[in-house]
């Protein structure tokens, strides 16, 4: 091949690897359009998209430093997936001024308030409470709440999902509820809840969702072939379940008589089928006003954004923030919205 002719042996091997990674990234751009129940094995690739993007950026930089035209391969693939790049890293952010008015919302997976002592700190519930009280969002959506360790938060309106497990969904609000309900997921401890909230003279429907988790330990460092195969199958089944759950929520969203805001833990990335289905015509608050990688899950190998706040097009997203507090395996996210 002419493109390899002037490369030394090491660079030839490197470019072959570059070609493989670029091909995988290119294929991943089609994943949001492929239902996991039909393409379950391919759906697993969506988790690797942040890694594939970062590796392609490194290859691009490497060839540019060496002044080699091979940089064009990764550059072209990254350019074709520009929207995927923005979902991973946002270059423009919006800061909120103290005088700026609007509705503040926060979403936070609190991991059962450290009930099983995953973090070696007995004061985690108190620290979470202090953090929430300091931020004081108008509406707070919590996933994996543990009512047996309930936080004495000063919110006059609270709606919780009925759960046989310790893991619950809760919506805390400074504004009154007009209606509320639960969207149950079949054969799952996960669910979604919603509340119609009267804010001055307007009504918003707030969704709090928690899609199926794989139950995979993100800190596992070594995988043999047998374990890898089992992990792959588990992830495939998880994404199939997520499709059913996301379709239920999506259909419910379509029938909402009010402007909607959907937040929660999707247990999947912005490069997935379920994200595309749920986002529909909503705006991703991070993409509008966030900055940096926007990582929401404590994964040591590369940034993962699996928690989202999706906002109705009839509302303006004025700011977005990732809070770097390590009281859970997730980081809280918040946004300020205003009437458009």
Buried (B, 14 or more C-beta within 10 A) or exposed (E): EEBEEEBEEEBBEBBEEBBEBBEBBBEBBEBBEBBBBEBBEBBBBBBBBBBBBBBBBEBBEBBBEEEBEBBBBBBEBBEEBEEBBBBBBBEEBBEBEEEEEBBBBBBBBBBBBBBEEEBEEEEBBEBBBBBBEEBEBBBBBBBBBBEEBBBEBEBEBBBBBEBEEBBBBBBBBBBEBEEBEBBBBEEBBBBBBBBBBBBEEEBBBBBBBBBBBBEEEEEEEEEEEEEEEEBBEBBBBBBBBBBBBBBBBBEBBEEBEBBBBBBBBBBBBBBBBBBBBBBEEBBBBBBBBBBEBBBBBBBEEBBBBBBBBBBBEEBBBBBBBBBEBEBBBBBBBBBBBEEE
